Amino acid sequence: MNKEVFKIVKDEVKYIGILLVAALIIFKIVYFKENLIVIFRSVISLFWLFVLPGYIIMLYWREKLGFTERFVIGIGLSAAVIGIFSYYFGLLGLNIKYHGVLLPIILILIGIIINLRK
């Protein structure tokens, strides 16, 4: 990735961090009886599974779409692709306990490769 993409990512990581804190606060309000550690783990896992891979993949369209559009579309895209990949990896015999780690890493790497080729 070139320096322009790194600058954009550096600026937008602040927004993702703010959204992470907002999600933590919302989850704490909704699940007020739960321990903060449990809520933190849940929010971090949702961000790891859906937000980060979707954000990295959607960086390809950074000139055409704003941050909010890329963020929302990226979550949906990541959820769909992870669901499809998980199904087919399960058919190939990969145990489901590895899907939560491998699939986001694969999608992040695919997003980085897409951005490098652009």
N, CA, C and O atoms as CSV, one atom per row, in Angstrom:
chain,resi,resn,atom,element,x,y,z
A,1,MET,N,N,0.842,-1.171,0.000
A,1,MET,CA,C,0.000,0.000,0.000
A,1,MET,C,C,0.887,1.235,0.000
A,1,MET,O,O,1.954,1.255,0.615
A,2,ASN,N,N,0.437,2.236,-0.685
A,2,ASN,CA,C,1.241,3.441,-0.754
A,2,ASN,C,C,0.993,4.328,0.466
A,2,ASN,O,O,0.160,4.016,1.317
A,3,LYS,N,N,1.726,5.432,0.536
A,3,LYS,CA,C,1.656,6.314,1.695
A,3,LYS,C,C,0.282,6.956,1.845
A,3,LYS,O,O,-0.154,7.241,2.961
A,4,GLU,N,N,-0.399,7.183,0.731
A,4,GLU,CA,C,-1.730,7.787,0.782
A,4,GLU,C,C,-2.706,6.896,1.549
A,4,GLU,O,O,-3.485,7.380,2.370
A,5,VAL,N,N,-2.658,5.598,1.277
A,5,VAL,CA,C,-3.552,4.663,1.961
A,5,VAL,C,C,-3.208,4.596,3.449
A,5,VAL,O,O,-4.105,4.548,4.290
A,6,PHE,N,N,-1.915,4.591,3.775
A,6,PHE,CA,C,-1.526,4.564,5.184
A,6,PHE,C,C,-2.019,5.802,5.918
A,6,PHE,O,O,-2.439,5.714,7.072
A,7,LYS,N,N,-1.972,6.943,5.264
A,7,LYS,CA,C,-2.448,8.179,5.893
A,7,LYS,C,C,-3.953,8.113,6.115
A,7,LYS,O,O,-4.444,8.517,7.169
A,8,ILE,N,N,-4.682,7.611,5.135
A,8,ILE,CA,C,-6.137,7.479,5.268
A,8,ILE,C,C,-6.475,6.519,6.401
A,8,ILE,O,O,-7.341,6.809,7.227
A,9,VAL,N,N,-5.791,5.371,6.442
A,9,VAL,CA,C,-6.055,4.386,7.492
A,9,VAL,C,C,-5.714,4.968,8.863
A,9,VAL,O,O,-6.449,4.757,9.829
A,10,LYS,N,N,-4.613,5.692,8.950
A,10,LYS,CA,C,-4.214,6.290,10.226
A,10,LYS,C,C,-5.266,7.277,10.726
A,10,LYS,O,O,-5.565,7.324,11.919
A,11,ASP,N,N,-5.818,8.056,9.817
A,11,ASP,CA,C,-6.858,9.001,10.205
A,11,ASP,C,C,-8.158,8.310,10.586
A,11,ASP,O,O,-8.841,8.736,11.517
A,12,GLU,N,N,-8.498,7.250,9.874
A,12,GLU,CA,C,-9.780,6.583,10.110
A,12,GLU,C,C,-9.747,5.588,11.262
A,12,GLU,O,O,-10.802,5.180,11.747
A,13,VAL,N,N,-8.569,5.193,11.707
A,13,VAL,CA,C,-8.474,4.309,12.871
A,13,VAL,C,C,-9.049,5.015,14.100
A,13,VAL,O,O,-9.606,4.364,14.984
A,14,LYS,N,N,-8.919,6.327,14.157
A,14,LYS,CA,C,-9.515,7.093,15.261
A,14,LYS,C,C,-11.026,6.915,15.262
A,14,LYS,O,O,-11.627,6.714,16.317
A,15,TYR,N,N,-11.642,6.987,14.089
A,15,TYR,CA,C,-13.090,6.822,13.995
A,15,TYR,C,C,-13.512,5.413,14.384
A,15,TYR,O,O,-14.529,5.225,15.052
A,16,ILE,N,N,-12.730,4.425,13.966
A,16,ILE,CA,C,-13.041,3.040,14.327
A,16,ILE,C,C,-12.917,2.856,15.837
A,16,ILE,O,O,-13.727,2.155,16.445
A,17,GLY,N,N,-11.916,3.477,16.442
A,17,GLY,CA,C,-11.771,3.417,17.898
A,17,GLY,C,C,-12.947,4.059,18.611
A,17,GLY,O,O,-13.425,3.538,19.618
A,18,ILE,N,N,-13.417,5.187,18.097
A,18,ILE,CA,C,-14.589,5.844,18.682
A,18,ILE,C,C,-15.818,4.948,18.553
A,18,ILE,O,O,-16.614,4.842,19.486
A,19,LEU,N,N,-15.970,4.310,17.407
A,19,LEU,CA,C,-17.101,3.394,17.219
A,19,LEU,C,C,-16.995,2.179,18.132
A,19,LEU,O,O,-18.011,1.661,18.593
A,20,LEU,N,N,-15.775,1.722,18.395
A,20,LEU,CA,C,-15.574,0.616,19.325
A,20,LEU,C,C,-16.008,1.015,20.730
A,20,LEU,O,O,-16.704,0.255,21.404
A,21,VAL,N,N,-15.607,2.187,21.167
A,21,VAL,CA,C,-16.005,2.666,22.496
A,21,VAL,C,C,-17.520,2.862,22.555
A,21,VAL,O,O,-18.148,2.521,23.558
A,22,ALA,N,N,-18.111,3.408,21.491
A,22,ALA,CA,C,-19.566,3.587,21.450
A,22,ALA,C,C,-20.282,2.244,21.526
A,22,ALA,O,O,-21.295,2.116,22.214
A,23,ALA,N,N,-19.760,1.244,20.821
A,23,ALA,CA,C,-20.357,-0.095,20.874
A,23,ALA,C,C,-20.232,-0.680,22.278
A,23,ALA,O,O,-21.160,-1.326,22.766
A,24,LEU,N,N,-19.096,-0.461,22.926
A,24,LEU,CA,C,-18.937,-0.934,24.308
A,24,LEU,C,C,-19.963,-0.290,25.225
A,24,LEU,O,O,-20.567,-0.969,26.056
A,25,ILE,N,N,-20.162,1.004,25.083
A,25,ILE,CA,C,-21.132,1.706,25.925
A,25,ILE,C,C,-22.545,1.210,25.655
A,25,ILE,O,O,-23.313,0.985,26.591
A,26,ILE,N,N,-22.893,1.038,24.387
A,26,ILE,CA,C,-24.230,0.556,24.038
A,26,ILE,C,C,-24.440,-0.854,24.574
A,26,ILE,O,O,-25.496,-1.145,25.134
A,27,PHE,N,N,-23.463,-1.728,24.415
A,27,PHE,CA,C,-23.594,-3.087,24.920
A,27,PHE,C,C,-23.696,-3.100,26.437
A,27,PHE,O,O,-24.440,-3.904,26.998
A,28,LYS,N,N,-22.960,-2.219,27.112
A,28,LYS,CA,C,-23.027,-2.159,28.573
A,28,LYS,C,C,-24.405,-1.684,29.033
A,28,LYS,O,O,-24.917,-2.152,30.050
A,29,ILE,N,N,-25.006,-0.753,28.285
A,29,ILE,CA,C,-26.350,-0.299,28.631
A,29,ILE,C,C,-27.371,-1.411,28.398
A,29,ILE,O,O,-28.245,-1.638,29.234
A,30,VAL,N,N,-27.264,-2.092,27.280
A,30,VAL,CA,C,-28.231,-3.139,26.957
A,30,VAL,C,C,-28.071,-4.349,27.880
A,30,VAL,O,O,-29.059,-4.897,28.368
A,31,TYR,N,N,-26.839,-4.758,28.115
A,31,TYR,CA,C,-26.566,-5.922,28.965
A,31,TYR,C,C,-25.992,-5.442,30.299
A,31,TYR,O,O,-24.867,-5.794,30.655
A,32,PHE,N,N,-26.750,-4.652,31.023
A,32,PHE,CA,C,-26.248,-4.007,32.232
A,32,PHE,C,C,-25.911,-4.979,33.347
A,32,PHE,O,O,-25.136,-4.631,34.238
A,33,LYS,N,N,-26.462,-6.181,33.334
A,33,LYS,CA,C,-26.169,-7.148,34.395
A,33,LYS,C,C,-24.896,-7.956,34.120
A,33,LYS,O,O,-24.398,-8.651,35.005
A,34,GLU,N,N,-24.379,-7.865,32.910
A,34,GLU,CA,C,-23.185,-8.626,32.556
A,34,GLU,C,C,-21.916,-7.931,33.036
A,34,GLU,O,O,-21.882,-6.717,33.242
A,35,ASN,N,N,-20.889,-8.730,33.204
A,35,ASN,CA,C,-19.581,-8.239,33.587
A,35,ASN,C,C,-18.965,-7.448,32.417
A,35,ASN,O,O,-19.206,-7.772,31.255
A,36,LEU,N,N,-18.183,-6.428,32.725
A,36,LEU,CA,C,-17.577,-5.593,31.689
A,36,LEU,C,C,-16.603,-6.395,30.814
A,36,LEU,O,O,-16.482,-6.131,29.618
A,37,ILE,N,N,-15.918,-7.362,31.405
A,37,ILE,CA,C,-14.976,-8.186,30.630
A,37,ILE,C,C,-15.710,-9.014,29.574
A,37,ILE,O,O,-15.230,-9.156,28.450
A,38,VAL,N,N,-16.855,-9.550,29.932
A,38,VAL,CA,C,-17.637,-10.345,28.982
A,38,VAL,C,C,-18.122,-9.464,27.838
A,38,VAL,O,O,-18.074,-9.870,26.677
A,39,ILE,N,N,-18.585,-8.273,28.157
A,39,ILE,CA,C,-19.045,-7.344,27.131
A,39,ILE,C,C,-17.882,-6.917,26.248
A,39,ILE,O,O,-18.026,-6.849,25.027
A,40,PHE,N,N,-16.735,-6.627,26.847
A,40,PHE,CA,C,-15.552,-6.234,26.082
A,40,PHE,C,C,-15.144,-7.329,25.106
A,40,PHE,O,O,-14.851,-7.045,23.945
A,41,ARG,N,N,-15.122,-8.573,25.562
A,41,ARG,CA,C,-14.764,-9.693,24.683
A,41,ARG,C,C,-15.756,-9.845,23.543
A,41,ARG,O,O,-15.365,-10.124,22.409
A,42,SER,N,N,-17.033,-9.664,23.835
A,42,SER,CA,C,-18.058,-9.787,22.791
A,42,SER,C,C,-17.906,-8.710,21.727
A,42,SER,O,O,-17.966,-9.002,20.533
A,43,VAL,N,N,-17.709,-7.472,22.152
A,43,VAL,CA,C,-17.578,-6.373,21.197
A,43,VAL,C,C,-16.294,-6.522,20.382
A,43,VAL,O,O,-16.299,-6.311,19.170
A,44,ILE,N,N,-15.205,-6.880,21.040
A,44,ILE,CA,C,-13.938,-7.078,20.320
A,44,ILE,C,C,-14.079,-8.202,19.298
A,44,ILE,O,O,-13.562,-8.092,18.186
A,45,SER,N,N,-14.770,-9.277,19.661
A,45,SER,CA,C,-14.922,-10.383,18.711
A,45,SER,C,C,-15.786,-9.970,17.522
A,45,SER,O,O,-15.507,-10.382,16.396
A,46,LEU,N,N,-16.826,-9.167,17.744
A,46,LEU,CA,C,-17.632,-8.683,16.622
A,46,LEU,C,C,-16.817,-7.771,15.708
A,46,LEU,O,O,-16.933,-7.839,14.485
A,47,PHE,N,N,-15.993,-6.920,16.314
A,47,PHE,CA,C,-15.146,-6.056,15.498
A,47,PHE,C,C,-14.121,-6.893,14.731
A,47,PHE,O,O,-13.845,-6.609,13.566
A,48,TRP,N,N,-13.565,-7.903,15.359
A,48,TRP,CA,C,-12.570,-8.753,14.691
A,48,TRP,C,C,-13.202,-9.527,13.530
A,48,TRP,O,O,-12.604,-9.640,12.461
A,49,LEU,N,N,-14.405,-10.054,13.739
A,49,LEU,CA,C,-15.037,-10.876,12.707
A,49,LEU,C,C,-15.604,-10.067,11.551
A,49,LEU,O,O,-15.490,-10.480,10.397
A,50,PHE,N,N,-16.214,-8.920,11.841
A,50,PHE,CA,C,-16.972,-8.232,10.809
A,50,PHE,C,C,-16.424,-6.862,10.428
A,50,PHE,O,O,-16.378,-6.531,9.244
A,51,VAL,N,N,-16.015,-6.070,11.392
A,51,VAL,CA,C,-15.654,-4.683,11.105
A,51,VAL,C,C,-14.290,-4.583,10.426
A,51,VAL,O,O,-14.174,-3.961,9.370
A,52,LEU,N,N,-13.272,-5.177,11.008
A,52,LEU,CA,C,-11.919,-5.024,10.446
A,52,LEU,C,C,-11.762,-5.620,9.045
A,52,LEU,O,O,-11.234,-4.947,8.160
A,53,PRO,N,N,-12.207,-6.867,8.813
A,53,PRO,CA,C,-12.079,-7.382,7.442
A,53,PRO,C,C,-12.881,-6.565,6.429
A,53,PRO,O,O,-12.411,-6.306,5.321
A,54,GLY,N,N,-14.087,-6.163,6.814
A,54,GLY,CA,C,-14.908,-5.368,5.910
A,54,GLY,C,C,-14.294,-4.012,5.624
A,54,GLY,O,O,-14.333,-3.536,4.490
A,55,TYR,N,N,-13.725,-3.386,6.646
A,55,TYR,CA,C,-13.091,-2.079,6.454
A,55,TYR,C,C,-11.892,-2.190,5.518
A,55,TYR,O,O,-11.728,-1.368,4.616
A,56,ILE,N,N,-11.059,-3.201,5.729
A,56,ILE,CA,C,-9.862,-3.369,4.894
A,56,ILE,C,C,-10.246,-3.647,3.443
A,56,ILE,O,O,-9.633,-3.104,2.524
A,57,ILE,N,N,-11.252,-4.484,3.235
A,57,ILE,CA,C,-11.668,-4.789,1.867
A,57,ILE,C,C,-12.258,-3.549,1.191
A,57,ILE,O,O,-12.014,-3.314,0.007
A,58,MET,N,N,-13.022,-2.767,1.929
A,58,MET,CA,C,-13.681,-1.596,1.349
A,58,MET,C,C,-12.737,-0.419,1.135
A,58,MET,O,O,-13.149,0.585,0.554
A,59,LEU,N,N,-11.505,-0.505,1.575
A,59,LEU,CA,C,-10.534,0.556,1.289
A,59,LEU,C,C,-10.319,0.744,-0.210
A,59,LEU,O,O,-9.888,1.808,-0.654
A,60,TYR,N,N,-10.614,-0.268,-0.966
A,60,TYR,CA,C,-10.477,-0.195,-2.420
A,60,TYR,C,C,-11.332,0.932,-2.999
A,60,TYR,O,O,-10.946,1.563,-3.983
A,61,TRP,N,N,-12.492,1.184,-2.389
A,61,TRP,CA,C,-13.424,2.196,-2.878
A,61,TRP,C,C,-13.338,3.494,-2.062
A,61,TRP,O,O,-14.340,4.191,-1.903
A,62,ARG,N,N,-12.172,3.812,-1.557
A,62,ARG,CA,C,-12.030,4.996,-0.696
A,62,ARG,C,C,-12.255,6.304,-1.441
A,62,ARG,O,O,-12.648,7.289,-0.816
A,63,GLU,N,N,-12.023,6.357,-2.749
A,63,GLU,CA,C,-12.253,7.593,-3.497
A,63,GLU,C,C,-13.739,7.810,-3.786
A,63,GLU,O,O,-14.193,8.951,-3.873
A,64,LYS,N,N,-14.490,6.730,-3.935
A,64,LYS,CA,C,-15.885,6.836,-4.347
A,64,LYS,C,C,-16.854,6.877,-3.171
A,64,LYS,O,O,-17.936,7.453,-3.281
A,65,LEU,N,N,-16.477,6.275,-2.049
A,65,LEU,CA,C,-17.371,6.196,-0.899
A,65,LEU,C,C,-16.722,6.825,0.320
A,65,LEU,O,O,-15.508,6.746,0.503
A,66,GLY,N,N,-17.528,7.441,1.138
A,66,GLY,CA,C,-17.040,8.015,2.376
A,66,GLY,C,C,-16.835,6.945,3.441
A,66,GLY,O,O,-17.136,5.771,3.229
A,67,PHE,N,N,-16.321,7.369,4.582
A,67,PHE,CA,C,-16.022,6.420,5.654
A,67,PHE,C,C,-17.271,5.685,6.119
A,67,PHE,O,O,-17.246,4.466,6.286
A,68,THR,N,N,-18.358,6.412,6.328
A,68,THR,CA,C,-19.575,5.792,6.859
A,68,THR,C,C,-20.115,4.733,5.907
A,68,THR,O,O,-20.492,3.643,6.337
A,69,GLU,N,N,-20.154,5.047,4.628
A,69,GLU,CA,C,-20.654,4.078,3.654
A,69,GLU,C,C,-19.763,2.843,3.602
A,69,GLU,O,O,-20.253,1.714,3.595
A,70,ARG,N,N,-18.454,3.065,3.565
A,70,ARG,CA,C,-17.536,1.924,3.526
A,70,ARG,C,C,-17.644,1.087,4.798
A,70,ARG,O,O,-17.561,-0.140,4.746
A,71,PHE,N,N,-17.826,1.742,5.929
A,71,PHE,CA,C,-17.922,1.041,7.208
A,71,PHE,C,C,-19.157,0.141,7.236
A,71,PHE,O,O,-19.061,-1.037,7.579
A,72,VAL,N,N,-20.310,0.692,6.878
A,72,VAL,CA,C,-21.564,-0.076,6.931
A,72,VAL,C,C,-21.578,-1.177,5.877
A,72,VAL,O,O,-21.927,-2.318,6.178
A,73,ILE,N,N,-21.204,-0.846,4.649
A,73,ILE,CA,C,-21.178,-1.858,3.590
A,73,ILE,C,C,-20.147,-2.932,3.907
A,73,ILE,O,O,-20.372,-4.110,3.629
A,74,GLY,N,N,-19.018,-2.535,4.485
A,74,GLY,CA,C,-17.974,-3.491,4.839
A,74,GLY,C,C,-18.433,-4.503,5.871
A,74,GLY,O,O,-18.061,-5.674,5.795
A,75,ILE,N,N,-19.235,-4.072,6.834
A,75,ILE,CA,C,-19.752,-5.010,7.835
A,75,ILE,C,C,-20.635,-6.056,7.169
A,75,ILE,O,O,-20.500,-7.251,7.430
A,76,GLY,N,N,-21.534,-5.603,6.310
A,76,GLY,CA,C,-22.403,-6.554,5.601
A,76,GLY,C,C,-21.632,-7.469,4.675
A,76,GLY,O,O,-21.893,-8.670,4.619
A,77,LEU,N,N,-20.686,-6.905,3.953
A,77,LEU,CA,C,-19.857,-7.697,3.049
A,77,LEU,C,C,-19.047,-8.741,3.811
A,77,LEU,O,O,-18.968,-9.900,3.403
A,78,SER,N,N,-18.455,-8.324,4.903
A,78,SER,CA,C,-17.653,-9.242,5.705
A,78,SER,C,C,-18.513,-10.361,6.289
A,78,SER,O,O,-18.103,-11.522,6.296
A,79,ALA,N,N,-19.697,-10.016,6.776
A,79,ALA,CA,C,-20.592,-11.042,7.325
A,79,ALA,C,C,-20.978,-12.061,6.258
A,79,ALA,O,O,-20.995,-13.265,6.514
A,80,ALA,N,N,-21.284,-11.572,5.070
A,80,ALA,CA,C,-21.672,-12.480,3.988
A,80,ALA,C,C,-20.517,-13.367,3.556
A,80,ALA,O,O,-20.683,-14.579,3.413
A,81,VAL,N,N,-19.357,-12.778,3.349
A,81,VAL,CA,C,-18.205,-13.549,2.867
A,81,VAL,C,C,-17.735,-14.539,3.931
A,81,VAL,O,O,-17.397,-15.677,3.604
A,82,ILE,N,N,-17.708,-14.128,5.183
A,82,ILE,CA,C,-17.294,-15.050,6.238
A,82,ILE,C,C,-18.287,-16.205,6.358
A,82,ILE,O,O,-17.886,-17.349,6.574
A,83,GLY,N,N,-19.577,-15.909,6.219
A,83,GLY,CA,C,-20.570,-16.981,6.254
A,83,GLY,C,C,-20.392,-17.986,5.127
A,83,GLY,O,O,-20.470,-19.195,5.343
A,84,ILE,N,N,-20.153,-17.482,3.936
A,84,ILE,CA,C,-19.971,-18.368,2.777
A,84,ILE,C,C,-18.669,-19.155,2.894
A,84,ILE,O,O,-18.652,-20.369,2.687
A,85,PHE,N,N,-17.567,-18.455,3.229
A,85,PHE,CA,C,-16.286,-19.152,3.389
A,85,PHE,C,C,-16.354,-20.188,4.504
A,85,PHE,O,O,-15.798,-21.279,4.374
A,86,SER,N,N,-17.026,-19.855,5.590
A,86,SER,CA,C,-17.134,-20.781,6.709
A,86,SER,C,C,-17.864,-22.053,6.289
A,86,SER,O,O,-17.474,-23.155,6.675
A,87,TYR,N,N,-18.906,-21.901,5.510
A,87,TYR,CA,C,-19.651,-23.065,5.029
A,87,TYR,C,C,-18.759,-23.965,4.176
A,87,TYR,O,O,-18.718,-25.179,4.373
A,88,TYR,N,N,-18.048,-23.360,3.233
A,88,TYR,CA,C,-17.232,-24.168,2.337
A,88,TYR,C,C,-15.992,-24.729,3.023
A,88,TYR,O,O,-15.565,-25.837,2.701
A,89,PHE,N,N,-15.411,-23.998,3.951
A,89,PHE,CA,C,-14.289,-24.559,4.716
A,89,PHE,C,C,-14.754,-25.709,5.593
A,89,PHE,O,O,-14.012,-26.667,5.808
A,90,GLY,N,N,-15.982,-25.619,6.103
A,90,GLY,CA,C,-16.551,-26.732,6.862
A,90,GLY,C,C,-16.735,-27.958,5.986
A,90,GLY,O,O,-16.487,-29.082,6.423
A,91,LEU,N,N,-17.172,-27.742,4.743
A,91,LEU,CA,C,-17.312,-28.864,3.816
A,91,LEU,C,C,-15.959,-29.482,3.472
A,91,LEU,O,O,-15.857,-30.683,3.222
A,92,LEU,N,N,-14.921,-28.639,3.463
A,92,LEU,CA,C,-13.578,-29.153,3.179
A,92,LEU,C,C,-12.974,-29.892,4.370
A,92,LEU,O,O,-11.949,-30.562,4.235
A,93,GLY,N,N,-13.610,-29.771,5.538
A,93,GLY,CA,C,-13.143,-30.515,6.698
A,93,GLY,C,C,-12.420,-29.682,7.747
A,93,GLY,O,O,-11.903,-30.238,8.716
A,94,LEU,N,N,-12.371,-28.381,7.582
A,94,LEU,CA,C,-11.726,-27.524,8.576
A,94,LEU,C,C,-12.655,-27.387,9.775
A,94,LEU,O,O,-13.820,-27.018,9.628
A,95,ASN,N,N,-12.134,-27.686,10.957
A,95,ASN,CA,C,-12.927,-27.623,12.179
A,95,ASN,C,C,-13.405,-26.191,12.412
A,95,ASN,O,O,-12.678,-25.235,12.142
A,96,ILE,N,N,-14.626,-26.050,12.912
A,96,ILE,CA,C,-15.239,-24.737,13.079
A,96,ILE,C,C,-14.539,-23.887,14.132
A,96,ILE,O,O,-14.691,-22.666,14.125
A,97,LYS,N,N,-13.780,-24.492,15.031
A,97,LYS,CA,C,-13.112,-23.695,16.056
A,97,LYS,C,C,-12.000,-22.816,15.477
A,97,LYS,O,O,-11.553,-21.878,16.136
A,98,TYR,N,N,-11.553,-23.107,14.261
A,98,TYR,CA,C,-10.521,-22.307,13.614
A,98,TYR,C,C,-11.095,-21.187,12.741
A,98,TYR,O,O,-10.351,-20.298,12.328
A,99,HIS,N,N,-12.378,-21.209,12.455
A,99,HIS,CA,C,-12.979,-20.252,11.540
A,99,HIS,C,C,-12.905,-18.823,12.068
A,99,HIS,O,O,-12.686,-17.894,11.292
A,100,GLY,N,N,-13.082,-18.632,13.368
A,100,GLY,CA,C,-13.069,-17.294,13.948
A,100,GLY,C,C,-11.723,-16.608,13.874
A,100,GLY,O,O,-11.640,-15.382,13.959
A,101,VAL,N,N,-10.676,-17.383,13.719
A,101,VAL,CA,C,-9.327,-16.802,13.625
A,101,VAL,C,C,-8.870,-16.732,12.171
A,101,VAL,O,O,-8.373,-15.698,11.725
A,102,LEU,N,N,-9.035,-17.813,11.441
A,102,LEU,CA,C,-8.502,-17.885,10.081
A,102,LEU,C,C,-9.258,-17.022,9.073
A,102,LEU,O,O,-8.641,-16.358,8.241
A,103,LEU,N,N,-10.566,-17.027,9.141
A,103,LEU,CA,C,-11.338,-16.309,8.128
A,103,LEU,C,C,-11.125,-14.796,8.162
A,103,LEU,O,O,-10.950,-14.203,7.097
A,104,PRO,N,N,-11.130,-14.138,9.322
A,104,PRO,CA,C,-10.818,-12.707,9.294
A,104,PRO,C,C,-9.399,-12.416,8.796
A,104,PRO,O,O,-9.182,-11.437,8.083
A,105,ILE,N,N,-8.443,-13.255,9.166
A,105,ILE,CA,C,-7.075,-13.050,8.691
A,105,ILE,C,C,-7.010,-13.197,7.174
A,105,ILE,O,O,-6.337,-12.415,6.502
A,106,ILE,N,N,-7.701,-14.189,6.636
A,106,ILE,CA,C,-7.721,-14.392,5.183
A,106,ILE,C,C,-8.354,-13.196,4.487
A,106,ILE,O,O,-7.842,-12.728,3.470
A,107,LEU,N,N,-9.464,-12.698,5.027
A,107,LEU,CA,C,-10.120,-11.544,4.407
A,107,LEU,C,C,-9.272,-10.286,4.510
A,107,LEU,O,O,-9.241,-9.490,3.572
A,108,ILE,N,N,-8.590,-10.094,5.618
A,108,ILE,CA,C,-7.712,-8.933,5.758
A,108,ILE,C,C,-6.570,-9.021,4.752
A,108,ILE,O,O,-6.217,-8.021,4.126
A,109,LEU,N,N,-5.993,-10.205,4.592
A,109,LEU,CA,C,-4.921,-10.373,3.612
A,109,LEU,C,C,-5.423,-10.148,2.188
A,109,LEU,O,O,-4.725,-9.551,1.369
A,110,ILE,N,N,-6.620,-10.621,1.897
A,110,ILE,CA,C,-7.198,-10.378,0.567
A,110,ILE,C,C,-7.399,-8.887,0.344
A,110,ILE,O,O,-7.122,-8.379,-0.742
A,111,GLY,N,N,-7.882,-8.177,1.374
A,111,GLY,CA,C,-8.052,-6.732,1.256
A,111,GLY,C,C,-6.737,-6.006,1.047
A,111,GLY,O,O,-6.676,-5.056,0.267
A,112,ILE,N,N,-5.689,-6.432,1.726
A,112,ILE,CA,C,-4.383,-5.812,1.550
A,112,ILE,C,C,-3.844,-6.069,0.137
A,112,ILE,O,O,-3.286,-5.170,-0.492
A,113,ILE,N,N,-4.013,-7.289,-0.352
A,113,ILE,CA,C,-3.564,-7.625,-1.706
A,113,ILE,C,C,-4.338,-6.814,-2.745
A,113,ILE,O,O,-3.751,-6.338,-3.717
A,114,ILE,N,N,-5.638,-6.652,-2.552
A,114,ILE,CA,C,-6.455,-5.851,-3.474
A,114,ILE,C,C,-5.954,-4.416,-3.499
A,114,ILE,O,O,-5.850,-3.810,-4.565
A,115,ASN,N,N,-5.643,-3.869,-2.326
A,115,ASN,CA,C,-5.177,-2.479,-2.257
A,115,ASN,C,C,-3.769,-2.328,-2.804
A,115,ASN,O,O,-3.433,-1.269,-3.336
A,116,LEU,N,N,-2.936,-3.355,-2.690
A,116,LEU,CA,C,-1.593,-3.287,-3.258
A,116,LEU,C,C,-1.632,-3.286,-4.779
A,116,LEU,O,O,-0.824,-2.613,-5.420
A,117,ARG,N,N,-2.545,-4.019,-5.350
A,117,ARG,CA,C,-2.642,-4.097,-6.815
A,117,ARG,C,C,-3.211,-2.830,-7.427
A,117,ARG,O,O,-2.971,-2.540,-8.600
A,118,LYS,N,N,-3.953,-2.082,-6.649
A,118,LYS,CA,C,-4.551,-0.849,-7.174
A,118,LYS,C,C,-3.497,0.172,-7.285
A,118,LYS,O,O,-3.768,1.296,-7.707
